[in-house]
Amino acid sequence: MWHRILLVLMLNSAIFGHGQAILDSLPVMQRGQILFLGEQHYIEEILDLEVAIIKHAAQTSKDTITVFLELPCVENYYVNQLFQFNDSLPLYNYLNIMPDKVLTKYISKAFFSLYDVYLQNRNLKLICIDGNPSIDRFLYTLDMLFSKYAQLPFCIREMRDEIALCLQGSDSQLVKSDASVAKFRKHFKKFKKEYKSSLTEEDFNFIVLNIDNFHTNMDDREALLYRNICRHYSSNQRFIVIIGATHANKKEIQFTRKKYSSKTKPVACLLNNKRSSPFNSQVFSLYITPLTLWVPQFPDSDNDDVVWHGYPFFSPRMPDKIKKELIGRNHHITIKIFDKTSNQEPFDGYVLIRDAHTMIY
């Protein structure tokens, strides 16, 4: 284990040895502009670099920096508890119910790293913009939200009790059906006045924004991401998005095994080109990728030594010509920025991290 920690520290130290020069070479985002950081998910050095970019933006501007994460909107409840009330317990409880431990660790690292940036600068906002993939997570969050209130109207308490029964894993299919999102949506619309008068404005708005925040296919997801970003636009703020490279492409959907319609455009393309977009022609997109991924090989014996093996990382979104140029510079992090943004290019710049250790796990 100590060998792993030492190697991680060495990698991070090497990566950020020229950090200020790297950050200063990035374009300065103006008010109303949005920077997409197109990533490969769960690679720790990429997240570290993204946080460093956000921290640099927060430190060098008095404007609010709004950061969008490709995580379910339901998690905004936990972001608000952490950022507004310094309360991390709801987040820890939420993460404990999630079966995907890699995702759990990624969320934890992302939230708390950006929370540290917020504590230092106080001009950072964090907003999750993805659809809610899990009904259980939505119902769990509703249950946690309602539990804060000592007094609620009978109609809301009745619905809260049904949600609680569903989460307890009752064998009754009727209970599970009654506590479904479809029933809650109908109940919320019927008793909207009661909800509005009984809940805080923040909790009420949270339900409004989440109740229809589900998607059934990948094509709908791009439109949903577009909508969730646009609703938070302000001409006085600067914006950064941490998102998968597929969504950060300003031209077309590329290099993905997931099924999309040929007519579907990535969210970065929609924001940059739609006339109705508040970010029309104001989108700047970077593609970030490692060159080599180092994977630990754990021994079967009680010996604590760990052998690390490096594997070339397949990154088809980076053109070979640019990859060769960046490799030739022989730095731990190298950046290629085009002089002018162009709708003809899928990305406005490329970032190559020479060495990265394996996924967060």
C-alpha contacts under 8 A as a table, 3 or more apart, distances in Angstrom:
res1	aa1	res2	aa2	distance
1	M	4	R	5.15
1	M	5	I	6.39
1	M	304	D	6.67
1	M	305	D	7.73
1	M	306	V	7.59
2	W	5	I	5.02
2	W	6	L	6.05
3	H	6	L	5.15
3	H	7	L	6.16
3	H	305	D	6.82
3	H	306	V	6.56
4	R	7	L	5.20
4	R	8	V	6.15
4	R	296	P	7.91
4	R	306	V	7.12
5	I	8	V	5.14
5	I	9	L	6.21
6	L	9	L	5.16
6	L	10	M	6.18
7	L	10	M	4.98
7	L	11	L	6.08
8	V	11	L	5.08
8	V	12	N	6.11
8	V	357	H	7.32
9	L	12	N	5.17
9	L	13	S	5.97
10	M	13	S	5.11
10	M	14	A	6.08
11	L	14	A	5.15
11	L	15	I	6.04
11	L	355	D	7.30
11	L	356	A	7.35
12	N	15	I	5.04
12	N	16	F	6.14
12	N	45	E	7.14
13	S	16	F	5.45
13	S	17	G	5.83
14	A	17	G	5.20
14	A	332	H	6.64
15	I	18	H	7.30
15	I	19	G	7.42
15	I	332	H	5.29
15	I	333	I	6.21
15	I	353	I	7.64
16	F	19	G	4.44
18	H	21	A	5.69
18	H	22	I	6.32
19	G	22	I	5.08
19	G	23	L	6.11
20	Q	23	L	5.12
20	Q	24	D	5.99
21	A	24	D	5.12
21	A	25	S	6.23
22	I	25	S	5.24
22	I	26	L	6.97
22	I	333	I	7.64
22	I	334	T	7.64
22	I	335	I	7.56
23	L	26	L	5.51
23	L	52	A	7.97
23	L	53	I	6.40
23	L	56	H	7.07
24	D	27	P	7.76
26	L	337	I	7.70
29	M	33	Q	6.02
29	M	34	I	7.17
29	M	35	L	7.28
29	M	238	R	6.74
30	Q	33	Q	5.55
30	Q	238	R	6.40
31	R	63	D	7.88
31	R	235	S	6.01
31	R	236	N	5.50
31	R	237	Q	5.25
31	R	238	R	4.95
32	G	233	Y	7.56
32	G	234	S	6.52
32	G	235	S	4.61
32	G	236	N	6.36
32	G	237	Q	5.81
32	G	238	R	5.56
32	G	239	F	7.25
32	G	279	F	6.93
32	G	282	Q	7.34
33	Q	238	R	5.79
33	Q	239	F	6.22
33	Q	279	F	6.50
33	Q	282	Q	4.96
33	Q	283	V	6.19
33	Q	284	F	7.77
34	I	238	R	6.40
34	I	239	F	4.46
34	I	240	I	5.50
34	I	241	V	7.37
34	I	279	F	7.16
34	I	282	Q	6.40
34	I	283	V	5.14
34	I	284	F	6.26
35	L	239	F	6.18
35	L	240	I	4.64
35	L	241	V	6.12
35	L	283	V	6.12
35	L	284	F	4.85
35	L	285	S	5.70
35	L	286	L	7.62
36	F	240	I	5.91
36	F	241	V	4.74
36	F	242	I	6.40
36	F	243	I	7.12
36	F	248	A	5.87
36	F	268	A	7.43
36	F	283	V	7.41
36	F	284	F	6.16
36	F	285	S	4.50
36	F	286	L	6.03
37	L	50	E	7.24
37	L	240	I	7.33
37	L	241	V	5.86
37	L	242	I	5.09
37	L	243	I	6.24
37	L	244	G	7.98
37	L	245	A	7.61
37	L	248	A	7.03
37	L	285	S	6.24
37	L	286	L	5.17
37	L	287	Y	6.31
37	L	288	I	6.96
38	G	242	I	6.56
38	G	243	I	5.38
38	G	244	G	5.16
38	G	245	A	3.88
38	G	246	T	7.39
38	G	247	H	7.38
38	G	248	A	5.15
38	G	249	N	7.77
38	G	285	S	7.07
38	G	286	L	5.78
38	G	287	Y	4.69
38	G	288	I	5.91
39	E	46	I	7.01
39	E	242	I	7.13
39	E	243	I	6.07
39	E	244	G	4.95
39	E	245	A	5.09
39	E	287	Y	6.41
39	E	288	I	5.29
39	E	289	T	6.67
40	Q	43	I	6.64
40	Q	46	I	7.64
40	Q	244	G	6.09
40	Q	245	A	6.63
40	Q	288	I	7.30
40	Q	289	T	6.53
41	H	244	G	6.58
42	Y	47	L	7.55
42	Y	102	V	7.68
42	Y	103	L	7.74
42	Y	106	Y	6.24
42	Y	359	M	5.09
42	Y	360	I	5.44
43	I	46	I	5.59
43	I	47	L	6.63
43	I	356	A	7.22
43	I	357	H	7.28
43	I	358	T	6.30
43	I	359	M	4.57
43	I	360	I	6.12
44	E	47	L	5.19
44	E	48	D	6.16
44	E	356	A	7.46
44	E	357	H	7.26
44	E	358	T	7.52
44	E	359	M	6.37
44	E	360	I	5.97
45	E	48	D	4.93
45	E	49	L	6.15
45	E	356	A	5.88
45	E	357	H	7.44
46	I	49	L	5.13
46	I	50	E	6.18
46	I	288	I	7.10
46	I	289	T	7.43
46	I	290	P	7.92
46	I	353	I	7.90
47	L	50	E	4.99
47	L	51	V	6.13
47	L	110	A	7.38
48	D	51	V	5.21
48	D	52	A	6.22
49	L	52	A	4.95
49	L	53	I	6.22
50	E	53	I	5.07
50	E	54	I	6.28
50	E	242	I	7.48
51	V	54	I	5.05
51	V	55	K	6.00
51	V	113	S	7.01
51	V	114	L	6.67
52	A	55	K	5.01
52	A	56	H	6.08
53	I	56	H	5.14
53	I	57	A	6.29
54	I	57	A	5.06
54	I	58	A	6.18
54	I	65	I	8.00
54	I	67	V	7.98
54	I	240	I	7.45
55	K	58	A	5.07
55	K	59	Q	6.08
55	K	117	V	5.87
56	H	59	Q	5.16
56	H	60	T	6.11
57	A	60	T	5.33
57	A	61	S	6.19
57	A	65	I	7.33
58	A	61	S	5.57
58	A	62	K	7.29
58	A	63	D	7.85
58	A	64	T	7.63
58	A	65	I	6.26
58	A	117	V	7.82
58	A	121	N	6.48
58	A	123	N	6.50
58	A	124	L	6.79
59	Q	62	K	7.69
59	Q	121	N	6.59
61	S	64	T	7.87
62	K	123	N	7.08
63	D	123	N	6.73
63	D	236	N	6.94
63	D	237	Q	5.77
63	D	238	R	6.93
64	T	123	N	4.73
64	T	124	L	5.77
64	T	125	K	7.14
64	T	236	N	7.60
64	T	237	Q	5.10
64	T	238	R	6.39
65	I	123	N	6.14
65	I	124	L	4.92
65	I	125	K	6.19
65	I	237	Q	6.02
65	I	238	R	4.98
65	I	239	F	5.68
65	I	240	I	7.33
66	T	124	L	5.94
66	T	125	K	4.62
66	T	126	L	6.00
66	T	127	I	7.34
66	T	237	Q	6.94
66	T	238	R	6.23
66	T	239	F	4.86
66	T	240	I	6.35
67	V	124	L	7.33
67	V	125	K	5.97
67	V	126	L	4.92
67	V	127	I	6.16
67	V	239	F	5.91
67	V	240	I	4.87
67	V	241	V	5.69
67	V	242	I	7.49
68	F	126	L	6.13
68	F	127	I	4.95
68	F	128	C	5.69
68	F	129	I	6.39
68	F	229	I	7.53
68	F	239	F	7.61
68	F	240	I	6.26
68	F	241	V	4.62
68	F	242	I	6.24
69	L	126	L	7.49
69	L	127	I	6.25
69	L	128	C	4.80
69	L	129	I	6.16
69	L	130	D	7.70
69	L	241	V	6.09
69	L	242	I	5.18
69	L	243	I	6.37
70	E	128	C	6.15
70	E	129	I	5.86
70	E	130	D	5.36
70	E	241	V	7.94
70	E	242	I	6.47
70	E	243	I	5.23
70	E	244	G	7.54
71	L	75	E	7.26
71	L	128	C	5.12
71	L	129	I	6.10
71	L	130	D	5.03
71	L	131	G	7.63
72	P	75	E	5.78
72	P	76	N	7.88
72	P	128	C	5.83
72	P	129	I	6.10
72	P	130	D	4.39
72	P	131	G	5.11
72	P	132	N	4.86
72	P	133	P	7.19
73	C	76	N	5.53
73	C	127	I	7.66
73	C	128	C	4.87
73	C	129	I	5.20
73	C	130	D	5.61
73	C	131	G	6.14
73	C	132	N	6.29
73	C	210	N	6.54
73	C	213	N	7.43
74	V	77	Y	6.16
74	V	128	C	7.77
74	V	132	N	6.43
74	V	137	R	7.62
74	V	138	F	6.18
74	V	141	T	7.26
74	V	210	N	6.34
75	E	78	Y	5.37
75	E	79	V	6.43
75	E	128	C	6.56
76	N	79	V	4.79
76	N	80	N	6.01
76	N	127	I	6.20
76	N	128	C	5.81
76	N	206	F	7.95
77	Y	80	N	5.28
77	Y	81	Q	6.37
77	Y	141	T	7.60
77	Y	206	F	7.20
78	Y	81	Q	5.02
78	Y	82	L	6.16
78	Y	88	S	7.73
78	Y	90	P	6.28
78	Y	91	L	5.29
79	V	82	L	5.16
79	V	83	F	5.94
79	V	91	L	7.87
79	V	111	F	7.40
79	V	126	L	7.04
79	V	127	I	7.62
80	N	83	F	5.21
80	N	84	Q	5.39
80	N	85	F	7.25
81	Q	84	Q	5.64
81	Q	85	F	5.17
81	Q	86	N	6.44
81	Q	87	D	5.36
81	Q	88	S	6.92
81	Q	90	P	7.35
82	L	85	F	5.66
82	L	86	N	4.56
82	L	87	D	4.70
82	L	88	S	5.27
82	L	91	L	7.74
82	L	115	Y	7.81
83	F	86	N	5.64
83	F	87	D	7.72
83	F	115	Y	6.74
83	F	118	Y	7.82
87	D	90	P	7.06
88	S	91	L	5.34
88	S	92	Y	6.36
89	L	92	Y	5.10
89	L	93	N	6.17
90	P	93	N	5.14
90	P	94	Y	6.10
90	P	144	M	7.93
91	L	94	Y	5.02
91	L	95	L	6.12
92	Y	95	L	5.17
92	Y	96	N	6.27
93	N	96	N	5.22
93	N	97	I	6.97
94	Y	97	I	5.64
94	Y	98	M	7.07
94	Y	140	Y	7.99
94	Y	141	T	7.89
95	L	98	M	5.38
95	L	104	T	5.84
96	N	99	P	7.98
98	M	101	K	7.07
98	M	104	T	6.83
100	D	103	L	5.47
100	D	104	T	6.20
101	K	104	T	4.73
101	K	105	K	6.15
101	K	361	Y	7.21
102	V	105	K	5.31
102	V	106	Y	6.25
102	V	360	I	6.10
102	V	361	Y	5.05
103	L	106	Y	4.97
103	L	107	I	6.11
104	T	107	I	5.28
104	T	108	S	6.18
105	K	108	S	5.04
105	K	109	K	6.07
105	K	360	I	6.75
105	K	361	Y	7.00
106	Y	109	K	5.23
106	Y	110	A	6.04
106	Y	360	I	6.52
107	I	110	A	5.15
107	I	111	F	5.95
108	S	111	F	5.35
108	S	112	F	6.05
109	K	112	F	5.46
109	K	113	S	5.78
110	A	113	S	5.33
110	A	114	L	6.15
111	F	114	L	5.39
111	F	115	Y	5.96
112	F	115	Y	4.74
112	F	116	D	6.20
113	S	116	D	5.28
113	S	117	V	6.68
114	L	117	V	4.94
114	L	118	Y	6.22
114	L	126	L	7.92
115	Y	118	Y	4.90
115	Y	119	L	6.21
116	D	119	L	5.11
116	D	120	Q	6.38
117	V	120	Q	5.23
117	V	121	N	6.24
117	V	122	R	7.82
117	V	124	L	7.46
118	Y	121	N	5.25
118	Y	122	R	4.82
118	Y	123	N	6.49
118	Y	124	L	5.26
118	Y	125	K	7.75
119	L	122	R	5.68
121	N	124	L	7.15
129	I	225	L	5.97
129	I	228	N	5.50
129	I	229	I	6.67
130	D	221	R	7.69
130	D	224	L	7.30
130	D	225	L	5.88
130	D	228	N	7.71
131	G	213	N	5.27
131	G	214	F	5.02
131	G	215	H	6.17
131	G	221	R	6.99
131	G	224	L	6.99
131	G	225	L	7.59
132	N	135	I	7.26
132	N	138	F	7.21
132	N	210	N	7.79
132	N	213	N	6.08
132	N	214	F	5.26
132	N	215	H	7.62
133	P	214	F	6.72
133	P	215	H	7.64
134	S	137	R	5.39
134	S	138	F	6.61
135	I	138	F	5.12
135	I	139	L	6.17
135	I	180	S	7.60
135	I	181	V	6.80
136	D	139	L	5.10
136	D	140	Y	5.94
136	D	167	L	7.38
137	R	140	Y	5.02
137	R	141	T	6.18
138	F	141	T	5.21
138	F	142	L	6.30
139	L	142	L	5.01
139	L	143	D	6.18
139	L	163	I	6.44
139	L	167	L	7.61
139	L	181	V	7.63
140	Y	143	D	5.11
140	Y	144	M	6.30
140	Y	163	I	7.93
140	Y	167	L	6.95
141	T	144	M	5.01
141	T	145	L	6.03
142	L	145	L	4.95
142	L	146	F	6.12
142	L	160	R	7.96
143	D	146	F	5.28
143	D	147	S	6.15
143	D	160	R	6.44
143	D	163	I	6.64
143	D	164	A	6.47
144	M	147	S	5.15
144	M	148	K	7.05
145	L	148	K	5.87
145	L	149	Y	7.95
145	L	203	D	7.42
146	F	149	Y	5.76
146	F	160	R	6.93
147	S	150	A	7.44
149	Y	152	L	6.65
152	L	156	I	6.34
152	L	157	R	6.12
152	L	198	S	6.47
153	P	156	I	5.52
153	P	157	R	6.29
153	P	194	E	7.22
153	P	198	S	7.57
154	F	157	R	5.01
154	F	158	E	6.00
155	C	158	E	5.24
155	C	159	M	6.54
155	C	191	F	7.80
156	I	159	M	5.14
156	I	160	R	6.06
156	I	194	E	7.98
156	I	195	Y	7.46
157	R	160	R	4.87
157	R	161	D	6.09
158	E	161	D	5.21
158	E	162	E	6.50
159	M	162	E	5.13
159	M	163	I	6.33
159	M	179	A	7.50
159	M	184	F	7.49
159	M	187	H	7.99
160	R	163	I	5.14
160	R	164	A	6.23
161	D	164	A	5.01
161	D	165	L	6.23
162	E	165	L	5.14
162	E	166	C	6.26
162	E	175	V	6.71
162	E	178	D	7.02
162	E	179	A	5.52
163	I	166	C	5.11
163	I	167	L	6.30
163	I	179	A	5.11
164	A	167	L	5.17
164	A	168	Q	6.30
165	L	168	Q	5.12
165	L	169	G	6.93
165	L	170	S	6.27
165	L	175	V	7.03
165	L	176	K	7.93
166	C	169	G	5.60
166	C	170	S	5.98
166	C	175	V	6.13
166	C	176	K	5.13
166	C	179	A	6.24
167	L	170	S	7.60
170	S	173	Q	7.85
170	S	175	V	7.27
170	S	176	K	7.52
172	S	175	V	5.34
172	S	176	K	6.58
173	Q	176	K	5.03
173	Q	177	S	5.99
174	L	177	S	5.00
174	L	178	D	5.95
175	V	178	D	5.04
175	V	179	A	6.18
176	K	179	A	5.25
176	K	180	S	6.31
177	S	180	S	5.21
177	S	183	K	7.89
178	D	183	K	6.11
179	A	183	K	6.35
179	A	184	F	6.64
180	S	183	K	5.44
180	S	184	F	6.35
181	V	184	F	4.97
181	V	185	R	5.89
181	V	211	I	7.67
182	A	185	R	5.18
182	A	186	K	6.38
183	K	186	K	5.13
183	K	187	H	6.06
184	F	187	H	4.89
184	F	188	F	5.89
185	R	188	F	5.15
185	R	189	K	6.29
185	R	211	I	6.32
186	K	189	K	5.33
186	K	190	K	6.20
187	H	190	K	5.09
187	H	191	F	6.14
188	F	191	F	5.28
188	F	192	K	5.35
188	F	195	Y	7.29
189	K	192	K	5.03
191	F	194	E	5.34
191	F	195	Y	6.37
192	K	195	Y	5.10
192	K	196	K	6.09
193	K	196	K	5.11
193	K	197	S	6.14
194	E	197	S	5.27
194	E	198	S	6.00
195	Y	198	S	5.21
195	Y	199	L	5.85
195	Y	204	F	6.86
196	K	199	L	5.67
196	K	200	T	7.48
196	K	201	E	7.23
196	K	204	F	5.98
197	S	200	T	7.87
199	L	202	E	7.97
199	L	203	D	6.04
199	L	204	F	5.81
200	T	203	D	5.27
200	T	204	F	6.10
201	E	204	F	5.13
201	E	205	N	6.05
202	E	205	N	5.22
202	E	206	F	6.11
203	D	206	F	4.96
203	D	207	I	6.48
204	F	207	I	5.35
204	F	208	V	6.40
205	N	208	V	4.91
205	N	209	L	6.15
206	F	209	L	5.33
206	F	210	N	6.21
207	I	210	N	5.15
207	I	211	I	5.70
208	V	211	I	5.68
208	V	212	D	7.78
209	L	212	D	6.96
209	L	213	N	6.79
210	N	213	N	4.84
210	N	214	F	7.97
211	I	214	F	7.89
213	N	224	L	7.64
215	H	218	M	7.68
215	H	220	D	5.89
215	H	221	R	5.83
215	H	224	L	7.55
216	T	220	D	6.83
216	T	221	R	7.83
217	N	220	D	5.54
217	N	221	R	6.46
218	M	221	R	4.91
218	M	222	E	6.76
218	M	258	K	7.59
218	M	259	K	6.81
218	M	260	Y	6.03
219	D	222	E	5.66
219	D	223	A	7.01
219	D	260	Y	5.78
219	D	261	S	6.58
219	D	264	T	6.02
220	D	223	A	5.27
220	D	224	L	6.15
221	R	224	L	4.91
221	R	225	L	6.12
222	E	225	L	5.16
222	E	226	Y	6.19
222	E	247	H	7.60
222	E	264	T	7.80
222	E	265	K	7.38
222	E	266	P	6.08
222	E	267	V	5.37
223	A	226	Y	5.00
223	A	227	R	6.19
223	A	267	V	7.02
224	L	227	R	5.08
224	L	228	N	6.12
225	L	228	N	5.16
225	L	229	I	6.20
225	L	267	V	6.48
226	Y	229	I	5.37
226	Y	230	C	6.18
226	Y	267	V	5.50
226	Y	270	L	7.05
226	Y	271	L	6.73
227	R	230	C	5.19
227	R	231	R	6.22
228	N	231	R	5.50
228	N	232	H	7.09
229	I	232	H	5.68
229	I	233	Y	6.93
230	C	233	Y	5.31
230	C	277	S	7.05
230	C	278	P	6.77
233	Y	237	Q	7.79
233	Y	278	P	6.98
234	S	237	Q	5.56
243	I	247	H	6.66
243	I	248	A	6.70
244	G	247	H	5.64
244	G	248	A	6.55
245	A	248	A	4.91
245	A	249	N	6.40
245	A	287	Y	6.37
245	A	288	I	7.95
246	T	249	N	5.72
246	T	253	I	6.11
246	T	254	Q	6.34
246	T	255	F	7.34
246	T	256	T	7.19
246	T	266	P	6.97
247	H	253	I	7.44
247	H	266	P	4.82
247	H	267	V	5.56
247	H	268	A	6.25
248	A	266	P	6.73
248	A	267	V	6.83
248	A	268	A	5.10
248	A	269	C	7.72
248	A	285	S	6.27
248	A	286	L	7.66
248	A	287	Y	7.70
248	A	347	F	7.69
249	N	252	E	6.16
249	N	253	I	6.95
249	N	254	Q	7.95
249	N	266	P	6.15
249	N	267	V	7.89
249	N	268	A	6.00
249	N	269	C	6.57
249	N	285	S	7.27
249	N	346	P	4.96
249	N	347	F	6.02
250	K	266	P	6.80
250	K	267	V	7.89
250	K	268	A	5.14
250	K	269	C	4.07
250	K	270	L	7.87
250	K	272	N	7.32
250	K	285	S	7.29
250	K	343	N	6.70
250	K	345	E	7.01
250	K	346	P	4.71
250	K	347	F	6.21
251	K	265	K	7.33
251	K	266	P	7.39
251	K	269	C	5.70
251	K	343	N	6.81
251	K	344	Q	6.81
251	K	345	E	6.68
251	K	346	P	4.83
252	E	264	T	7.83
252	E	265	K	5.48
252	E	266	P	6.07
252	E	269	C	7.27
252	E	346	P	7.22
253	I	256	T	7.63
253	I	260	Y	7.84
253	I	264	T	7.32
253	I	265	K	6.16
253	I	266	P	5.89
254	Q	317	R	7.89
255	F	316	P	7.19
255	F	317	R	7.34
256	T	259	K	7.94
260	Y	264	T	6.53
261	S	264	T	5.36
265	K	269	C	6.17
265	K	270	L	6.43
266	P	269	C	5.27
266	P	270	L	6.35
267	V	270	L	4.97
267	V	271	L	6.10
268	A	271	L	5.24
268	A	272	N	6.15
268	A	283	V	7.00
268	A	285	S	7.71
269	C	272	N	5.18
269	C	273	N	6.00
270	L	273	N	5.39
270	L	274	K	5.49
270	L	277	S	7.56
271	L	274	K	6.05
271	L	277	S	5.42
271	L	278	P	7.48
271	L	279	F	5.57
271	L	280	N	5.90
271	L	281	S	7.96
271	L	283	V	7.07
272	N	277	S	7.15
272	N	279	F	5.88
272	N	280	N	4.43
272	N	281	S	4.79
272	N	282	Q	6.21
272	N	283	V	5.38
273	N	277	S	7.36
273	N	280	N	5.51
273	N	281	S	6.42
274	K	277	S	5.27
274	K	280	N	6.31
275	R	280	N	6.37
276	S	280	N	7.59
277	S	280	N	5.20
279	F	282	Q	4.97
279	F	283	V	6.37
280	N	283	V	7.20
284	F	341	T	7.07
284	F	347	F	7.68
284	F	348	D	6.12
285	S	347	F	5.19
285	S	348	D	5.26
285	S	349	G	6.63
286	L	347	F	5.73
286	L	348	D	5.90
286	L	349	G	4.79
286	L	350	Y	5.47
286	L	351	V	7.02
287	Y	317	R	7.76
287	Y	318	M	7.64
287	Y	347	F	6.50
287	Y	349	G	6.45
287	Y	350	Y	4.84
287	Y	351	V	6.04
288	I	350	Y	6.08
288	I	351	V	4.65
288	I	352	L	6.10
288	I	353	I	7.57
289	T	315	S	6.76
289	T	351	V	6.41
289	T	352	L	5.36
289	T	353	I	6.14
290	P	293	L	6.72
290	P	313	F	6.38
290	P	315	S	7.99
290	P	352	L	5.62
290	P	353	I	4.42
290	P	354	R	5.67
290	P	355	D	6.16
290	P	356	A	6.09
291	L	312	P	6.07
291	L	313	F	5.36
291	L	314	F	7.89
291	L	352	L	6.55
291	L	353	I	6.00
291	L	354	R	4.81
291	L	355	D	6.14
291	L	356	A	7.76
292	T	310	G	5.95
292	T	311	Y	5.44
292	T	312	P	4.62
292	T	313	F	5.22
292	T	354	R	6.05
292	T	355	D	4.97
292	T	356	A	6.22
293	L	310	G	5.50
293	L	311	Y	5.23
293	L	312	P	6.34
293	L	313	F	5.90
293	L	355	D	6.15
293	L	356	A	4.99
293	L	357	H	5.42
293	L	358	T	6.02
294	W	308	W	6.12
294	W	309	H	5.40
294	W	310	G	4.23
294	W	311	Y	6.28
294	W	355	D	7.10
294	W	356	A	5.95
294	W	357	H	4.35
294	W	358	T	5.63
295	V	308	W	5.55
295	V	309	H	5.36
295	V	310	G	6.31
295	V	311	Y	7.67
295	V	357	H	6.05
295	V	358	T	5.12
296	P	306	V	6.35
296	P	307	V	5.83
296	P	308	W	4.45
296	P	309	H	6.42
296	P	358	T	7.53
297	Q	306	V	5.95
297	Q	307	V	5.23
297	Q	308	W	5.93
297	Q	309	H	7.27
298	F	305	D	7.66
298	F	306	V	5.36
298	F	307	V	6.90
299	P	302	D	7.57
299	P	303	N	6.82
299	P	304	D	7.47
299	P	305	D	7.24
299	P	306	V	6.65
300	D	303	N	7.90
315	S	318	M	6.04
316	P	319	P	6.99
318	M	322	I	6.80
318	M	323	K	6.39
318	M	350	Y	7.15
319	P	322	I	5.45
319	P	323	K	6.23
320	D	323	K	4.96
320	D	324	K	6.10
321	K	324	K	5.33
321	K	325	E	6.33
322	I	325	E	5.01
322	I	326	L	6.19
322	I	336	K	7.55
323	K	326	L	5.20
323	K	327	I	6.05
323	K	352	L	7.71
324	K	327	I	5.12
324	K	328	G	6.02
325	E	328	G	5.18
325	E	329	R	6.77
326	L	329	R	5.44
326	L	330	N	7.42
326	L	334	T	5.81
326	L	335	I	7.08
326	L	336	K	7.35
326	L	352	L	6.84
327	I	330	N	5.66
327	I	331	H	7.67
327	I	334	T	7.92
327	I	352	L	7.97
327	I	354	R	7.75
329	R	334	T	7.28
331	H	334	T	6.07
331	H	354	R	7.33
332	H	353	I	5.85
332	H	354	R	5.02
332	H	355	D	7.02
333	I	351	V	7.00
333	I	352	L	5.68
333	I	353	I	4.68
333	I	354	R	6.24
334	T	351	V	5.80
334	T	352	L	5.35
334	T	353	I	6.81
335	I	349	G	7.16
335	I	350	Y	5.69
335	I	351	V	4.52
335	I	352	L	6.45
336	K	349	G	5.33
336	K	350	Y	5.11
336	K	351	V	6.50
337	I	348	D	6.24
337	I	349	G	4.24
337	I	350	Y	6.58
338	F	341	T	6.76
338	F	348	D	5.79
338	F	349	G	5.94
340	K	348	D	7.77
341	T	345	E	7.90
341	T	348	D	5.67
342	S	345	E	5.63
342	S	348	D	7.16
343	N	346	P	7.36
345	E	348	D	6.64
347	F	350	Y	7.23
353	I	356	A	6.96
